Structures are given as structure tokens and as C-alpha cells.
Amino acid sequence: MAKYTRKQKELIENWDAQIDFLKSSIEIFDKGKVMEAIRIAQTLRVMFHNTEKSHSIYERLNNNIIFKSSSGLYSPFNLISSWMLLSVELSSDGISYQPKLDNPVDRLFFYDFEDWWNQVIFDDKKNVFSRKDIVVYVANKDGGAHFDDYIPEKYANLIIYNSLGVSDMNGSISNNPMYMAIRVIAQEVIDSVELENYSKERKSVIIPKSSFEVRFLDENEVVRFTWSSTDIQQGNSEDQKLILSKFKLSKRKLFYKYFGDKKVEYIKK
């Protein structure tokens, strides 16, 4: 028999099912079952990850959702590690990473998918990791599709050898930063979808005096961070300008985007 091509209606139904899976897994995670992050990662992979042989539901639906970033703006001038979606908490159980939820930064930006998916969320000063890196690794190698015998060096540094450098007096950290980040990514997706569905009334207004760009942290120009010469009070010294010049750039524009009576700041290519 011939292959069957799924209809648009089926893709939409599956997308809605993945959103329901995310919401259910978030509830389980928030009750203390942090290993549920593995299933969250699997769901996110199905929704968003493309390979040479398969395309994500998001791409096949030609969605144009804009994605909320809970991350503050990354600085390439930091001398210490960065964990953009997390906070550090000290309790009787020791030091742990906690997901930043409930609009944790002073200024939230929304992005097109590629800028959001490939935005840096960890930098241990040896390697940088995007949302895509973390989701795909956990979904494919950390008990999702497979539980590999060996952990690649850069991921081992992050979760075993504590390359982020946060630890208690015994040199340990009590939880896995990748799992905590996945919890935040799931929330960003839920919030972004809810905004998309909030109102069909749309309007975008450019903010002309703001200058934004993305800078690429890798040679392949995939992992990136947002930068602004107008909205970030760094990068003015000669040393900082030299550091910044090492990263290739791609220009962006800042908009106010309205969904009915809701307004967000949207950085667009």
C-alpha cells in the first residue's frame, strides 16, 4: 500500500496533544518529580527539532509563533559562567539551581523561533549551550530515546564536573541544571502559545531609536546572543568593543507587538 500523508487537521491535533503533554509533565515536575524533565524534552523535540530525515510539527504547520525568552540579556564580558534561565538557591539541602519562572527579568523579549531556539542559555567559559542543545541531548541521550553509557565531555562537564562553578562547601551541587532549564523552556512554550491564541487582533509598531542585533558564538553561526548598542549599558570601552567584534552579527529590529490589549517587545530579523 502507498504511504499516507498526514492531513493538516491531524498535524494540528498532534500539536495540541503535545501542548497537553507539556502541561501534564509540568504538573508532575512541579510536584518534585524532576526526572519528568526527560519526558518534557522528548515532547519539545517532537514539537521543534528538525533533522535531515524528519521535520518538526512546528515547521510542518508553518507556525509563526513568537517565543518568550525568560533569559536576561547575555553578556560576553562576564568572567564567570552564565546560567541564563536559572537562579541559585541555598537551603538546608544545600545549593541548587531553580527555574526562573513568573517573568523573572526586568525586560522580557519575544523572538522568532530560530533566534529563541538557538539562544545561549549556558556558558561555562569552555562551551556554550542553546535551548536546542539541552533539549536534544536530554531527549536523545539522557534516557529519552537512549541512555548512553558515555556522556560527551562538554555535557559531562556541565552536569557531572560542575563546570558552571556553583557548589557548596563540599564542592557539590544538589541537582541537574539541564533539567531545571528544560522546565523553564516548557513554560516559555506554554506562555508563547497562550499569547498566540489570546487574540486574532494583531499590530506591530517598530521602535525606531533602538538598535538590536544577534551575535554568533560559534563558527557555524548557530548559537547566538542578543546585543544592543542602544539598550545595553556595556560595550563602550575599547577592550569590550574588541571582544564584541570577534562575534559575527546579524541585524534585528525591535517592535511592540500587540495581541489585542496585550503588548510585548519583539525582536525580529
Buried (B, 14 or more C-beta within 10 A) or exposed (E): EEEEEEEEEEBEEBBEEBBEBBEBBBEBBEEEEBEBBBBBBBBBBBBBBEEEEEEBBBBBBEBEBBBBBBBBBBBBEEEEBBBBBBEEEEEEEBBBBBBBBEEBEEEBBBBBBBBBBBBBBBBBEEBBBBBBBBBBBBBBBBBBEEEEEEBEEBBEBBBEEBBBEBEEEEEEBEBBBBBBBBBBBBBBBBBBBEBBEEEEEEEEEEBEEBBBBBBBBBEEBBBBBBBBEEBEEEBEEEEBEEBBEEBBBEEBBBBEBBBEEEEBBBBBE
